[in-house]
């Protein structure tokens, strides 16, 4: 969704959003689902972790289980 400054506010208005670290910052990225912070992703595989969360979110919210 955005940077560490604007990302949290922008993410609160999305179904699912992430606030990414800037260049040279620690690989830490809070994730927001339905306006609430749900987890903070850490490490060099943030993109893969977030993709898994997005796929899970879509499965749970938009499909008939």
C-alpha positions as CSV (number, residue, x, y, z in Angstrom):
1,X,0.0,0.0,0.0
2,X,2.7,2.4,0.9
3,X,5.8,3.4,2.8
4,X,6.3,3.2,6.5
5,X,5.0,6.8,6.9
6,X,1.8,6.6,4.9
7,X,1.3,2.9,4.5
8,X,-0.4,2.2,7.8
9,X,-3.1,4.8,7.3
10,X,-3.6,3.8,3.7
11,X,-3.8,0.1,4.6
12,X,-6.5,0.7,7.1
13,X,-8.9,1.6,4.3
14,X,-8.2,-1.5,2.2
15,X,-9.4,-5.1,2.5
16,X,-5.8,-6.1,2.8
17,X,-2.7,-3.9,2.8
18,X,1.0,-3.9,3.6
19,X,3.4,-1.1,4.7
20,X,6.8,-1.8,3.2
21,X,10.2,-0.8,4.5
22,X,12.2,1.7,2.6
23,X,15.6,1.0,1.0
24,X,18.2,0.2,3.7
25,X,15.6,-0.3,6.4
26,X,15.0,-3.5,8.4
27,X,12.9,-6.0,6.5
28,X,9.8,-5.5,8.6
29,X,6.3,-5.0,7.2
30,X,3.0,-4.7,9.1
31,X,0.0,-6.2,7.4
32,X,-3.6,-4.9,7.8
33,X,-6.7,-6.9,7.1
34,X,-10.1,-5.2,7.1
35,X,-8.6,-2.1,8.7
36,X,-6.9,-3.9,11.6
37,X,-3.2,-4.8,12.0
38,X,-3.0,-8.6,11.9
39,X,0.7,-9.4,11.7
40,X,4.1,-8.0,11.1
41,X,6.1,-9.9,8.5
42,X,9.9,-10.1,8.9
43,X,12.8,-11.3,6.8
44,X,13.9,-11.4,3.3
45,X,10.8,-13.2,2.0
46,X,8.2,-10.6,2.9
47,X,6.7,-10.7,-0.6
48,X,6.2,-14.5,-0.5
49,X,4.7,-14.3,3.0
50,X,2.4,-11.5,1.9
51,X,1.3,-13.3,-1.2
52,X,0.4,-16.4,1.0
53,X,-1.7,-14.1,3.3
54,X,-3.5,-12.5,0.3
55,X,-4.3,-15.9,-1.2
56,X,-5.6,-17.1,2.2
57,X,-7.6,-13.8,2.7
58,X,-9.3,-14.3,-0.7
59,X,-10.0,-17.9,-0.1
60,X,-11.7,-17.1,3.3
61,X,-13.5,-14.0,2.3
62,X,-14.6,-14.4,-1.3
63,X,-15.2,-18.1,-1.9
64,X,-17.8,-20.6,-0.6
65,X,-15.8,-22.9,1.6
